[in-house]
Amino acid sequence: MLNKKVISAVLGIMCFALTLGICVQIRTVKGTNTTVSNNYEENNLRAEVLRYKERYDNKYKELEKAEKELEKERQNSTKDNSALEEKEAEITVGNKMIGLTDVTGAGVIVTLSDSKKDSSSVLNPSTLLVHDVDILSVVNELKNAGAEAISINDQRIVPTTGISCGGNIIDINGEKVGAPFVIKEIGLPEQLAGLSRQGGYLELLRGYSVEAELKKSNNITIPKYTGVITYKYAQESN
């Protein structure tokens, strides 16, 4: 009788251990499958993004090629025609003014970076970061100083450019860019360098430990705006 009880107890313990082992194994298999499934989905999404980027790059190359061909045809059609040549010159100047052509010249380069200071050492950690209002303030000061062309991380600033915060990045022309923010401006360097004057906005940012550097350059290239400028409400007056 005692042996039967011992055997029953041993069998019960073995069954419990076996059941526990099966449960652990099932959980492990489920966890592994979930991890594999997540990795598979991430890889698929990454591959899809790369495919779309490749399509975009190819379409953009086609667009650039078409624009060059159009420009060539336009030049040929206006050749030896003073009236048309004058109109072509007006179009070229207009495109340059609204940011639809690459431009090169002297100016300054302003670099804004988030502070390297420990965020726990200040009451408001957000003061250590570069925000959209900081970039807007710098851009406005540069415009007031006579900047003829401005770009931020190679995004050309045009009349319809929007600059807004999006978490730890900033949205410019619909493109997400992160720090450091390299702001290039073409204009009279001595005049643009006034941005770094005492009491100016760069000094204010440095007071918050945000890194703000300004340097002059005689050879700055600012790329053209690659989007489409549309006016919904502004109409030509008669």
C-alpha positions as MATLAB code, in Angstrom:
seq = 'MLNKKVISAVLGIMCFALTLGICVQIRTVKGTNTTVSNNYEENNLRAEVLRYKERYDNKYKELEKAEKELEKERQNSTKDNSALEEKEAEITVGNKMIGLTDVTGAGVIVTLSDSKKDSSSVLNPSTLLVHDVDILSVVNELKNAGAEAISINDQRIVPTTGISCGGNIIDINGEKVGAPFVIKEIGLPEQLAGLSRQGGYLELLRGYSVEAELKKSNNITIPKYTGVITYKYAQESN';
ca = [
       0.000    0.000    0.000;
       2.848    2.319    0.923;
       4.660    1.487   -2.307;
       1.543    2.343   -4.301;
       1.335    5.732   -2.583;
       5.008    6.430   -3.253;
       4.657    5.374   -6.881;
       1.548    7.536   -7.282;
       3.345   10.518   -5.769;
       6.362   10.036   -7.990;
       4.165    9.688  -11.072;
       2.246   12.805  -10.070;
       5.453   14.794   -9.682;
       6.732   13.503  -13.017;
       3.462   14.428  -14.762;
       3.562   17.902  -13.230;
       7.201   18.375  -14.288;
       6.410   17.102  -17.776;
       3.408   19.436  -18.077;
       5.478   22.385  -16.849;
       8.221   21.561  -19.334;
       5.719   21.393  -22.204;
       4.238   24.785  -21.208;
       7.680   26.386  -21.059;
       8.560   24.893  -24.435;
       5.323   26.170  -25.990;
       5.982   29.673  -24.638;
       9.542   29.576  -25.922;
       8.379   28.480  -29.383;
       5.698   31.201  -29.418;
       8.227   33.833  -28.364;
      10.652   32.674  -31.021;
       7.937   32.690  -33.670;
       6.860   36.192  -32.613;
      10.452   37.446  -32.816;
      10.950   35.799  -36.193;
       7.624   37.224  -37.398;
       8.521   40.743  -36.199;
      11.940   40.559  -37.823;
      10.351   39.303  -41.031;
       7.872   42.219  -41.071;
      10.630   44.743  -40.333;
      12.766   43.350  -43.138;
       9.820   43.508  -45.521;
       9.076   47.126  -44.573;
      12.748   48.064  -44.953;
      12.890   46.411  -48.355;
       9.678   48.210  -49.405;
      11.092   51.585  -48.334;
      14.287   50.909  -50.285;
      12.262   49.964  -53.367;
      10.256   53.205  -53.168;
      13.441   55.212  -52.671;
      15.001   53.564  -55.706;
      11.901   54.404  -57.768;
      11.988   57.989  -56.517;
      15.682   58.349  -57.356;
      15.109   56.946  -60.847;
      12.135   59.257  -61.463;
      14.116   62.233  -60.190;
      16.987   61.412  -62.567;
      14.482   61.229  -65.424;
      13.059   64.595  -64.381;
      16.520   66.187  -64.259;
      17.294   64.787  -67.704;
      14.010   66.149  -69.081;
      14.697   69.564  -67.531;
      18.137   69.697  -69.153;
      16.683   68.753  -72.523;
      13.957   71.378  -72.106;
      16.540   74.019  -71.220;
      18.614   73.071  -74.264;
      15.588   73.282  -76.567;
      14.595   76.600  -75.034;
      18.049   78.034  -75.627;
      18.042   76.807  -79.227;
      14.605   78.295  -79.875;
      15.590   81.707  -78.478;
      18.901   81.865  -80.331;
      19.229   84.889  -82.642;
      15.913   86.253  -81.381;
      16.508   89.195  -79.061;
      12.902   89.322  -77.784;
      12.877   85.637  -76.877;
      16.393   85.832  -75.429;
      15.207   88.609  -73.144;
      12.258   86.479  -71.993;
      14.608   83.544  -71.415;
      16.848   85.745  -69.266;
      13.802   86.827  -67.243;
      12.828   83.190  -66.666;
      16.378   82.346  -65.556;
      16.465   85.250  -63.097;
      12.985   84.388  -61.823;
      13.916   80.731  -61.232;
      17.016   81.831  -59.365;
      14.991   84.157  -57.132;
      12.374   81.572  -56.162;
      14.949   78.818  -55.651;
      14.496   76.618  -58.716;
      18.180   76.664  -59.740;
      21.433   75.729  -57.990;
      23.397   78.792  -56.913;
      26.992   79.367  -55.799;
      28.626   82.303  -54.083;
      30.129   83.768  -50.931;
      28.291   83.816  -47.615;
      28.218   82.174  -44.212;
      27.496   78.717  -42.802;
      25.700   78.441  -39.460;
      25.689   75.101  -37.635;
      23.245   74.506  -34.776;
      23.613   71.410  -32.581;
      21.851   70.164  -29.470;
      23.713   70.828  -26.237;
      25.992   68.088  -24.914;
      25.163   69.158  -21.380;
      23.570   66.550  -19.076;
      19.793   67.060  -19.270;
      19.428   66.179  -15.570;
      21.483   69.264  -14.665;
      18.808   71.732  -15.838;
      15.203   72.372  -14.851;
      13.940   72.358  -18.445;
      15.846   69.878  -20.685;
      14.076   71.188  -23.811;
      16.212   74.360  -23.595;
      19.202   72.192  -24.521;
      17.661   71.248  -27.885;
      17.395   73.087  -31.188;
      13.733   73.786  -31.980;
      11.880   74.951  -35.084;
      11.486   78.442  -33.590;
      15.292   78.665  -33.254;
      15.811   77.832  -36.924;
      13.047   80.221  -37.973;
      14.610   83.019  -35.926;
      18.039   82.423  -37.485;
      16.552   82.289  -41.005;
      14.617   85.531  -40.432;
      17.720   87.328  -39.154;
      19.661   86.140  -42.198;
      16.924   87.338  -44.541;
      16.956   90.722  -42.825;
      20.737   90.789  -43.267;
      20.348   90.378  -47.040;
      20.715   86.637  -47.615;
      19.901   85.889  -51.274;
      19.665   82.107  -50.927;
      19.294   79.862  -47.860;
      19.291   76.107  -47.314;
      18.956   73.938  -44.210;
      20.633   70.531  -44.449;
      20.500   71.031  -48.233;
      16.750   71.774  -48.184;
      16.310   75.019  -50.156;
      14.220   77.694  -48.456;
      11.541   78.970  -50.849;
       8.459   81.201  -50.316;
       6.273   78.185  -49.466;
       8.772   76.418  -47.168;
       7.347   75.171  -43.885;
       9.526   74.538  -40.804;
       7.990   72.617  -37.898;
       8.991   70.326  -35.037;
       8.252   66.624  -35.280;
       9.546   65.018  -32.093;
      13.326   64.994  -32.020;
      13.531   65.994  -35.702;
      12.377   68.997  -37.721;
      10.223   68.936  -40.837;
      11.447   71.206  -43.661;
       9.732   71.188  -47.066;
       8.064   67.943  -46.023;
      11.454   66.293  -45.404;
      12.502   65.169  -41.929;
      15.966   66.380  -40.886;
      17.825   66.088  -37.603;
      20.607   67.865  -35.745;
      23.150   69.152  -36.466;
      21.345   71.724  -38.614;
      23.664   73.214  -41.224;
      22.227   76.505  -42.490;
      23.960   77.858  -45.607;
      23.403   81.406  -46.846;
      24.699   83.280  -49.866;
      25.132   87.024  -49.517;
      27.649   89.578  -48.279;
      29.622   87.575  -45.654;
      30.467   90.595  -43.472;
      26.803   91.552  -43.314;
      25.512   88.036  -42.694;
      28.144   87.471  -39.989;
      26.312   90.096  -37.922;
      24.111   87.197  -36.797;
      26.882   86.375  -34.324;
      26.835   89.875  -32.839;
      26.501   90.566  -29.146;
      22.863   90.316  -28.158;
      22.016   88.377  -31.349;
      20.081   85.120  -31.525;
      23.196   82.933  -31.701;
      24.421   84.422  -28.432;
      21.020   83.661  -26.901;
      21.259   80.012  -27.981;
      24.780   79.720  -26.613;
      23.420   80.979  -23.305;
      21.278   77.827  -23.221;
      24.409   75.750  -24.010;
      23.125   75.001  -27.529;
      26.113   74.774  -29.871;
      25.973   77.569  -32.454;
      28.856   78.052  -34.877;
      29.177   80.605  -37.681;
      31.911   80.703  -40.315;
      32.420   82.689  -43.498;
      33.032   81.037  -46.853;
      33.769   82.289  -50.370;
      32.450   79.142  -52.043;
      29.011   78.001  -50.925;
      26.723   75.933  -53.147;
      23.023   75.843  -52.360;
      20.948   73.258  -54.262;
      17.691   74.070  -55.974;
      14.278   73.297  -54.543;
      13.202   69.887  -55.838;
       9.508   70.130  -54.997;
       6.687   71.874  -56.813;
       5.764   75.445  -55.904;
       2.025   75.970  -56.230;
      -0.092   79.018  -55.484;
      -3.745   78.262  -54.707;
      -4.947   81.711  -53.702;
      -2.559   84.261  -55.212;
      -3.804   85.211  -58.674;
      -2.238   87.477  -61.262;
      -3.893   90.900  -61.135;
      -5.282   92.317  -64.359;
];
